[in-house]
Amino acid sequence: MASKTTHTLLSNIERVRHDLNVMALSLDLSSPDMIHRSQELDELLNEYKYHTN
């Protein structure tokens, strides 16, 4: 069974992923905002991997 931390991480991952998709409609993929949000997603995915291994 997934922990509360895992559920929270998954929720945050989906939120940031959604934000990136919306941002990609109006921003260049190499814009600082896109890069920052993408790095945030990377960090969340790494944290998720850490908690599920």
PyMOL Python script that loads the backbone (N, CA, C, O; Angstrom):
from pymol import cmd

cmd.read_pdbstr("""\
ATOM      1  N   MET A   1       0.847  -1.190   0.000  1.00  0.00           N
ATOM      2  CA  MET A   1       0.000   0.000   0.000  1.00  0.00           C
ATOM      3  C   MET A   1       0.890   1.251   0.000  1.00  0.00           C
ATOM      4  O   MET A   1       1.895   1.318   0.708  1.00  0.00           O
ATOM      5  N   ALA A   2       0.503   2.212  -0.793  1.00  0.00           N
ATOM      6  CA  ALA A   2       1.297   3.441  -0.921  1.00  0.00           C
ATOM      7  C   ALA A   2       1.113   4.318   0.308  1.00  0.00           C
ATOM      8  O   ALA A   2       0.022   4.409   0.870  1.00  0.00           O
ATOM      9  N   SER A   3       2.187   4.952   0.708  1.00  0.00           N
ATOM     10  CA  SER A   3       2.151   5.830   1.867  1.00  0.00           C
ATOM     11  C   SER A   3       1.562   7.183   1.486  1.00  0.00           C
ATOM     12  O   SER A   3       1.382   7.496   0.309  1.00  0.00           O
ATOM     13  N   LYS A   4       1.271   7.969   2.507  1.00  0.00           N
ATOM     14  CA  LYS A   4       0.766   9.319   2.282  1.00  0.00           C
ATOM     15  C   LYS A   4       1.784  10.148   1.494  1.00  0.00           C
ATOM     16  O   LYS A   4       1.416  10.947   0.633  1.00  0.00           O
ATOM     17  N   THR A   5       3.052   9.947   1.799  1.00  0.00           N
ATOM     18  CA  THR A   5       4.114  10.657   1.089  1.00  0.00           C
ATOM     19  C   THR A   5       4.076  10.312  -0.396  1.00  0.00           C
ATOM     20  O   THR A   5       4.199  11.197  -1.243  1.00  0.00           O
ATOM     21  N   THR A   6       3.908   9.040  -0.713  1.00  0.00           N
ATOM     22  CA  THR A   6       3.857   8.608  -2.102  1.00  0.00           C
ATOM     23  C   THR A   6       2.655   9.218  -2.808  1.00  0.00           C
ATOM     24  O   THR A   6       2.768   9.686  -3.941  1.00  0.00           O
ATOM     25  N   HIS A   7       1.510   9.214  -2.146  1.00  0.00           N
ATOM     26  CA  HIS A   7       0.310   9.814  -2.739  1.00  0.00           C
ATOM     27  C   HIS A   7       0.499  11.304  -2.976  1.00  0.00           C
ATOM     28  O   HIS A   7       0.092  11.831  -4.012  1.00  0.00           O
ATOM     29  N   THR A   8       1.113  11.974  -2.025  1.00  0.00           N
ATOM     30  CA  THR A   8       1.372  13.411  -2.164  1.00  0.00           C
ATOM     31  C   THR A   8       2.325  13.670  -3.317  1.00  0.00           C
ATOM     32  O   THR A   8       2.111  14.588  -4.109  1.00  0.00           O
ATOM     33  N   LEU A   9       3.371  12.871  -3.415  1.00  0.00           N
ATOM     34  CA  LEU A   9       4.327  13.026  -4.514  1.00  0.00           C
ATOM     35  C   LEU A   9       3.652  12.809  -5.868  1.00  0.00           C
ATOM     36  O   LEU A   9       3.867  13.579  -6.804  1.00  0.00           O
ATOM     37  N   LEU A  10       2.844  11.769  -5.967  1.00  0.00           N
ATOM     38  CA  LEU A  10       2.149  11.507  -7.220  1.00  0.00           C
ATOM     39  C   LEU A  10       1.226  12.654  -7.599  1.00  0.00           C
ATOM     40  O   LEU A  10       1.138  13.036  -8.765  1.00  0.00           O
ATOM     41  N   SER A  11       0.555  13.186  -6.622  1.00  0.00           N
ATOM     42  CA  SER A  11      -0.322  14.327  -6.852  1.00  0.00           C
ATOM     43  C   SER A  11       0.470  15.534  -7.342  1.00  0.00           C
ATOM     44  O   SER A  11       0.062  16.209  -8.287  1.00  0.00           O
ATOM     45  N   ASN A  12       1.589  15.799  -6.706  1.00  0.00           N
ATOM     46  CA  ASN A  12       2.441  16.922  -7.109  1.00  0.00           C
ATOM     47  C   ASN A  12       3.037  16.698  -8.498  1.00  0.00           C
ATOM     48  O   ASN A  12       3.137  17.634  -9.292  1.00  0.00           O
ATOM     49  N   ILE A  13       3.427  15.473  -8.786  1.00  0.00           N
ATOM     50  CA  ILE A  13       3.972  15.149 -10.105  1.00  0.00           C
ATOM     51  C   ILE A  13       2.932  15.426 -11.184  1.00  0.00           C
ATOM     52  O   ILE A  13       3.244  16.032 -12.209  1.00  0.00           O
ATOM     53  N   GLU A  14       1.711  14.988 -10.960  1.00  0.00           N
ATOM     54  CA  GLU A  14       0.657  15.211 -11.949  1.00  0.00           C
ATOM     55  C   GLU A  14       0.345  16.698 -12.109  1.00  0.00           C
ATOM     56  O   GLU A  14       0.074  17.159 -13.218  1.00  0.00           O
ATOM     57  N   ARG A  15       0.381  17.439 -11.022  1.00  0.00           N
ATOM     58  CA  ARG A  15       0.108  18.886 -11.080  1.00  0.00           C
ATOM     59  C   ARG A  15       1.183  19.589 -11.897  1.00  0.00           C
ATOM     60  O   ARG A  15       0.870  20.402 -12.767  1.00  0.00           O
ATOM     61  N   VAL A  16       2.444  19.284 -11.626  1.00  0.00           N
ATOM     62  CA  VAL A  16       3.542  19.933 -12.343  1.00  0.00           C
ATOM     63  C   VAL A  16       3.551  19.500 -13.810  1.00  0.00           C
ATOM     64  O   VAL A  16       3.821  20.310 -14.697  1.00  0.00           O
ATOM     65  N   ARG A  17       3.261  18.244 -14.060  1.00  0.00           N
ATOM     66  CA  ARG A  17       3.199  17.754 -15.445  1.00  0.00           C
ATOM     67  C   ARG A  17       2.102  18.497 -16.216  1.00  0.00           C
ATOM     68  O   ARG A  17       2.302  18.909 -17.359  1.00  0.00           O
ATOM     69  N   HIS A  18       0.955  18.660 -15.581  1.00  0.00           N
ATOM     70  CA  HIS A  18      -0.140  19.411 -16.199  1.00  0.00           C
ATOM     71  C   HIS A  18       0.287  20.859 -16.455  1.00  0.00           C
ATOM     72  O   HIS A  18       0.057  21.395 -17.539  1.00  0.00           O
ATOM     73  N   ASP A  19       0.899  21.478 -15.469  1.00  0.00           N
ATOM     74  CA  ASP A  19       1.373  22.861 -15.624  1.00  0.00           C
ATOM     75  C   ASP A  19       2.326  22.989 -16.810  1.00  0.00           C
ATOM     76  O   ASP A  19       2.233  23.942 -17.584  1.00  0.00           O
ATOM     77  N   LEU A  20       3.234  22.036 -16.950  1.00  0.00           N
ATOM     78  CA  LEU A  20       4.177  22.062 -18.067  1.00  0.00           C
ATOM     79  C   LEU A  20       3.455  21.964 -19.411  1.00  0.00           C
ATOM     80  O   LEU A  20       3.801  22.669 -20.359  1.00  0.00           O
ATOM     81  N   ASN A  21       2.469  21.104 -19.487  1.00  0.00           N
ATOM     82  CA  ASN A  21       1.712  20.966 -20.724  1.00  0.00           C
ATOM     83  C   ASN A  21       0.992  22.258 -21.081  1.00  0.00           C
ATOM     84  O   ASN A  21       0.968  22.651 -22.248  1.00  0.00           O
ATOM     85  N   VAL A  22       0.414  22.912 -20.104  1.00  0.00           N
ATOM     86  CA  VAL A  22      -0.280  24.175 -20.336  1.00  0.00           C
ATOM     87  C   VAL A  22       0.727  25.261 -20.728  1.00  0.00           C
ATOM     88  O   VAL A  22       0.493  26.025 -21.665  1.00  0.00           O
ATOM     89  N   MET A  23       1.826  25.321 -20.015  1.00  0.00           N
ATOM     90  CA  MET A  23       2.851  26.324 -20.316  1.00  0.00           C
ATOM     91  C   MET A  23       3.424  26.142 -21.715  1.00  0.00           C
ATOM     92  O   MET A  23       3.752  27.122 -22.385  1.00  0.00           O
ATOM     93  N   ALA A  24       3.546  24.903 -22.156  1.00  0.00           N
ATOM     94  CA  ALA A  24       4.129  24.617 -23.471  1.00  0.00           C
ATOM     95  C   ALA A  24       3.282  25.168 -24.610  1.00  0.00           C
ATOM     96  O   ALA A  24       3.776  25.335 -25.725  1.00  0.00           O
ATOM     97  N   LEU A  25       2.021  25.448 -24.342  1.00  0.00           N
ATOM     98  CA  LEU A  25       1.144  26.013 -25.368  1.00  0.00           C
ATOM     99  C   LEU A  25       1.475  27.462 -25.676  1.00  0.00           C
ATOM    100  O   LEU A  25       1.161  27.963 -26.756  1.00  0.00           O
ATOM    101  N   SER A  26       2.113  28.139 -24.718  1.00  0.00           N
ATOM    102  CA  SER A  26       2.356  29.567 -24.920  1.00  0.00           C
ATOM    103  C   SER A  26       3.817  29.995 -24.757  1.00  0.00           C
ATOM    104  O   SER A  26       4.163  31.133 -25.075  1.00  0.00           O
ATOM    105  N   LEU A  27       4.666  29.110 -24.274  1.00  0.00           N
ATOM    106  CA  LEU A  27       6.064  29.461 -24.048  1.00  0.00           C
ATOM    107  C   LEU A  27       6.984  28.605 -24.895  1.00  0.00           C
ATOM    108  O   LEU A  27       6.651  27.474 -25.249  1.00  0.00           O
ATOM    109  N   ASP A  28       8.123  29.145 -25.212  1.00  0.00           N
ATOM    110  CA  ASP A  28       9.171  28.380 -25.867  1.00  0.00           C
ATOM    111  C   ASP A  28       9.680  27.322 -24.892  1.00  0.00           C
ATOM    112  O   ASP A  28       9.817  27.594 -23.699  1.00  0.00           O
ATOM    113  N   LEU A  29       9.956  26.133 -25.382  1.00  0.00           N
ATOM    114  CA  LEU A  29      10.386  25.055 -24.490  1.00  0.00           C
ATOM    115  C   LEU A  29      11.700  25.347 -23.780  1.00  0.00           C
ATOM    116  O   LEU A  29      11.991  24.747 -22.745  1.00  0.00           O
ATOM    117  N   SER A  30      12.490  26.257 -24.321  1.00  0.00           N
ATOM    118  CA  SER A  30      13.762  26.604 -23.684  1.00  0.00           C
ATOM    119  C   SER A  30      13.666  27.868 -22.822  1.00  0.00           C
ATOM    120  O   SER A  30      14.686  28.407 -22.391  1.00  0.00           O
ATOM    121  N   SER A  31      12.448  28.334 -22.576  1.00  0.00           N
ATOM    122  CA  SER A  31      12.283  29.525 -21.736  1.00  0.00           C
ATOM    123  C   SER A  31      12.680  29.196 -20.298  1.00  0.00           C
ATOM    124  O   SER A  31      12.552  28.052 -19.860  1.00  0.00           O
ATOM    125  N   PRO A  32      13.157  30.192 -19.572  1.00  0.00           N
ATOM    126  CA  PRO A  32      13.549  29.956 -18.171  1.00  0.00           C
ATOM    127  C   PRO A  32      12.419  29.382 -17.319  1.00  0.00           C
ATOM    128  O   PRO A  32      12.669  28.538 -16.458  1.00  0.00           O
ATOM    129  N   ASP A  33      11.192  29.822 -17.542  1.00  0.00           N
ATOM    130  CA  ASP A  33      10.063  29.292 -16.769  1.00  0.00           C
ATOM    131  C   ASP A  33       9.834  27.810 -17.053  1.00  0.00           C
ATOM    132  O   ASP A  33       9.576  27.027 -16.139  1.00  0.00           O
ATOM    133  N   MET A  34       9.931  27.434 -18.330  1.00  0.00           N
ATOM    134  CA  MET A  34       9.758  26.023 -18.689  1.00  0.00           C
ATOM    135  C   MET A  34      10.880  25.175 -18.099  1.00  0.00           C
ATOM    136  O   MET A  34      10.632  24.087 -17.579  1.00  0.00           O
ATOM    137  N   ILE A  35      12.091  25.665 -18.178  1.00  0.00           N
ATOM    138  CA  ILE A  35      13.234  24.922 -17.642  1.00  0.00           C
ATOM    139  C   ILE A  35      13.100  24.745 -16.134  1.00  0.00           C
ATOM    140  O   ILE A  35      13.333  23.657 -15.608  1.00  0.00           O
ATOM    141  N   HIS A  36      12.731  25.797 -15.455  1.00  0.00           N
ATOM    142  CA  HIS A  36      12.569  25.731 -13.997  1.00  0.00           C
ATOM    143  C   HIS A  36      11.490  24.720 -13.613  1.00  0.00           C
ATOM    144  O   HIS A  36      11.678  23.915 -12.701  1.00  0.00           O
ATOM    145  N   ARG A  37      10.357  24.769 -14.319  1.00  0.00           N
ATOM    146  CA  ARG A  37       9.256  23.857 -13.990  1.00  0.00           C
ATOM    147  C   ARG A  37       9.646  22.418 -14.330  1.00  0.00           C
ATOM    148  O   ARG A  37       9.275  21.488 -13.614  1.00  0.00           O
ATOM    149  N   SER A  38      10.386  22.236 -15.410  1.00  0.00           N
ATOM    150  CA  SER A  38      10.852  20.913 -15.788  1.00  0.00           C
ATOM    151  C   SER A  38      11.817  20.352 -14.738  1.00  0.00           C
ATOM    152  O   SER A  38      11.773  19.164 -14.418  1.00  0.00           O
ATOM    153  N   GLN A  39      12.676  21.204 -14.213  1.00  0.00           N
ATOM    154  CA  GLN A  39      13.601  20.777 -13.154  1.00  0.00           C
ATOM    155  C   GLN A  39      12.832  20.406 -11.891  1.00  0.00           C
ATOM    156  O   GLN A  39      13.206  19.475 -11.178  1.00  0.00           O
ATOM    157  N   GLU A  40      11.765  21.134 -11.623  1.00  0.00           N
ATOM    158  CA  GLU A  40      10.923  20.804 -10.475  1.00  0.00           C
ATOM    159  C   GLU A  40      10.313  19.414 -10.659  1.00  0.00           C
ATOM    160  O   GLU A  40      10.264  18.623  -9.717  1.00  0.00           O
ATOM    161  N   LEU A  41       9.851  19.124 -11.866  1.00  0.00           N
ATOM    162  CA  LEU A  41       9.308  17.796 -12.146  1.00  0.00           C
ATOM    163  C   LEU A  41      10.387  16.725 -11.979  1.00  0.00           C
ATOM    164  O   LEU A  41      10.126  15.670 -11.402  1.00  0.00           O
ATOM    165  N   ASP A  42      11.581  16.986 -12.472  1.00  0.00           N
ATOM    166  CA  ASP A  42      12.687  16.034 -12.307  1.00  0.00           C
ATOM    167  C   ASP A  42      12.943  15.733 -10.837  1.00  0.00           C
ATOM    168  O   ASP A  42      13.131  14.577 -10.458  1.00  0.00           O
ATOM    169  N   GLU A  43      12.949  16.760 -10.021  1.00  0.00           N
ATOM    170  CA  GLU A  43      13.184  16.564  -8.586  1.00  0.00           C
ATOM    171  C   GLU A  43      12.083  15.727  -7.950  1.00  0.00           C
ATOM    172  O   GLU A  43      12.363  14.852  -7.131  1.00  0.00           O
ATOM    173  N   LEU A  44      10.839  15.989  -8.317  1.00  0.00           N
ATOM    174  CA  LEU A  44       9.726  15.214  -7.777  1.00  0.00           C
ATOM    175  C   LEU A  44       9.815  13.752  -8.222  1.00  0.00           C
ATOM    176  O   LEU A  44       9.570  12.843  -7.429  1.00  0.00           O
ATOM    177  N   LEU A  45      10.161  13.531  -9.478  1.00  0.00           N
ATOM    178  CA  LEU A  45      10.297  12.159  -9.971  1.00  0.00           C
ATOM    179  C   LEU A  45      11.433  11.424  -9.268  1.00  0.00           C
ATOM    180  O   LEU A  45      11.301  10.243  -8.946  1.00  0.00           O
ATOM    181  N   ASN A  46      12.522  12.097  -9.034  1.00  0.00           N
ATOM    182  CA  ASN A  46      13.633  11.486  -8.295  1.00  0.00           C
ATOM    183  C   ASN A  46      13.233  11.163  -6.861  1.00  0.00           C
ATOM    184  O   ASN A  46      13.582  10.105  -6.337  1.00  0.00           O
ATOM    185  N   GLU A  47      12.512  12.060  -6.241  1.00  0.00           N
ATOM    186  CA  GLU A  47      12.046  11.814  -4.873  1.00  0.00           C
ATOM    187  C   GLU A  47      11.079  10.640  -4.836  1.00  0.00           C
ATOM    188  O   GLU A  47      11.139   9.803  -3.936  1.00  0.00           O
ATOM    189  N   TYR A  48      10.194  10.585  -5.812  1.00  0.00           N
ATOM    190  CA  TYR A  48       9.254   9.468  -5.904  1.00  0.00           C
ATOM    191  C   TYR A  48       9.999   8.140  -6.052  1.00  0.00           C
ATOM    192  O   TYR A  48       9.678   7.156  -5.387  1.00  0.00           O
ATOM    193  N   LYS A  49      10.997   8.134  -6.935  1.00  0.00           N
ATOM    194  CA  LYS A  49      11.795   6.919  -7.136  1.00  0.00           C
ATOM    195  C   LYS A  49      12.484   6.511  -5.833  1.00  0.00           C
ATOM    196  O   LYS A  49      12.531   5.329  -5.494  1.00  0.00           O
ATOM    197  N   TYR A  50      13.012   7.481  -5.114  1.00  0.00           N
ATOM    198  CA  TYR A  50      13.666   7.195  -3.833  1.00  0.00           C
ATOM    199  C   TYR A  50      12.699   6.540  -2.843  1.00  0.00           C
ATOM    200  O   TYR A  50      13.063   5.592  -2.147  1.00  0.00           O
ATOM    201  N   HIS A  51      11.469   7.049  -2.785  1.00  0.00           N
ATOM    202  CA  HIS A  51      10.484   6.548  -1.817  1.00  0.00           C
ATOM    203  C   HIS A  51       9.875   5.222  -2.216  1.00  0.00           C
ATOM    204  O   HIS A  51       9.320   4.519  -1.372  1.00  0.00           O
ATOM    205  N   THR A  52       9.969   4.864  -3.492  1.00  0.00           N
ATOM    206  CA  THR A  52       9.340   3.610  -3.915  1.00  0.00           C
ATOM    207  C   THR A  52      10.345   2.479  -4.124  1.00  0.00           C
ATOM    208  O   THR A  52       9.948   1.366  -4.467  1.00  0.00           O
ATOM    209  N   ASN A  53      11.610   2.736  -3.929  1.00  0.00           N
ATOM    210  CA  ASN A  53      12.623   1.669  -4.052  1.00  0.00           C
ATOM    211  C   ASN A  53      12.988   1.120  -2.713  1.00  0.00           C
ATOM    212  O   ASN A  53      13.821   0.219  -2.621  1.00  0.00           O
TER     213      ASN A  53
END
""", "prot")
cmd.dss("prot")
cmd.show_as("cartoon", "prot")
cmd.util.cbc("prot")
cmd.orient("prot")
